[in-house]
Amino acid sequence: MVSWQRGLWLFFLPSFGLLALVLLWPLGYAVYLSFFDYYLGSGERTFIGLGNYVDLLTEARLWNSMWTTIIIAFGSVAVEFFVGFALALALYRLHGSAKVFSVLLFLPHIVTPVVAALFLKWMLASNWGFVDATLLTFNIEPPDWLGSPVWAKVSVILADAWVFTPLVMMVLYAALQGLDTSLIEAAQIDGASSWNTLRHVIVPALIPAIIFVISIRLMDVFRFFDLIYVLTGGGPGTATETITIYTYQLGFRMLEVGKASALGVITLIVVAILLLTINRGLNKAYRGGDR
């Protein structure tokens, strides 16, 4: 190594210090608190080791919230991916006019999630909301969007998809811009149909972008809070209570900071396992597509 290169690590220190202050320190403190029986404001901390983890993992409420989180996460990410991919392909084929449509389609993502949730809550209000009023005009009996356990989950999934599908669309559209068009032309010369071209040429080429966008969205959805809190508050009952909502209830309603920290650590581990599994599967498919 050249002598002047040995000092380059000094340029890394400010970034690492900021990263440690903003990310690593709160994470380490949360892990530390998870080993204590600690109520916010009490001033007393009793070391209980893995007690919080054992209590949480034996609670039915944790597993219910975990299952609800998985349903909402995979449901919303699936809707966002397929709709976003379809819109990205449509923009890719539009060529010149794609910029105008891309800006219009990206507008929902610009709106603050809380504002978007309030807007959707008014639209989905029973009887007098825009959606119910429209359906009643055509003599269609609308469901109880936010009052039924099943429809509340559907409403939350659609709300998240409405806000974040533009993000998925733009990431995949950007990836399509870098696609080698000679591959598509070669497939067309060989007589491949549009479906076969999409399946065997376009999708394998987009696997890195697909892995990126699915990973980002899954991480986001597992900490999904603002839309659910405004739309349903975790209700009706606990029908839309996700891990994040349950963590909020423990930490800021029940003031069980130690237990809430333990739940945060559990959530981190679950998300890491899910992402590693999905990334490994998609990378395996990508390598298989190369062969």
Buried (B, 14 or more C-beta within 10 A) or exposed (E): EEEEEEEEEEEEEEEEEEEEEEEEEEBEEBBEBBBBBBBEEEEEBEEBEEBBBEBBEEBEEBEBBBEBBBBBBBBBBEBBBEBBBEBBBBBBEEEEEBEEEBEEBBEBBEEEBEEBBEBBBEBBBEEEBEBBEEBEEEEEEBBBBBBBBEBBBBBBBBBBBBBBBBBBBBBBBEBBEEBEEEBBEEBEEEEBEEEEBBEBBBBBBBBEBBBBBBBBBBBBBBBBBBBBBBBBEBBBEBBBBBBBBBBBBBBEEEBBBBBBBBBBBBBBEBBEEBBEEBBEEBEEBBEEBEE
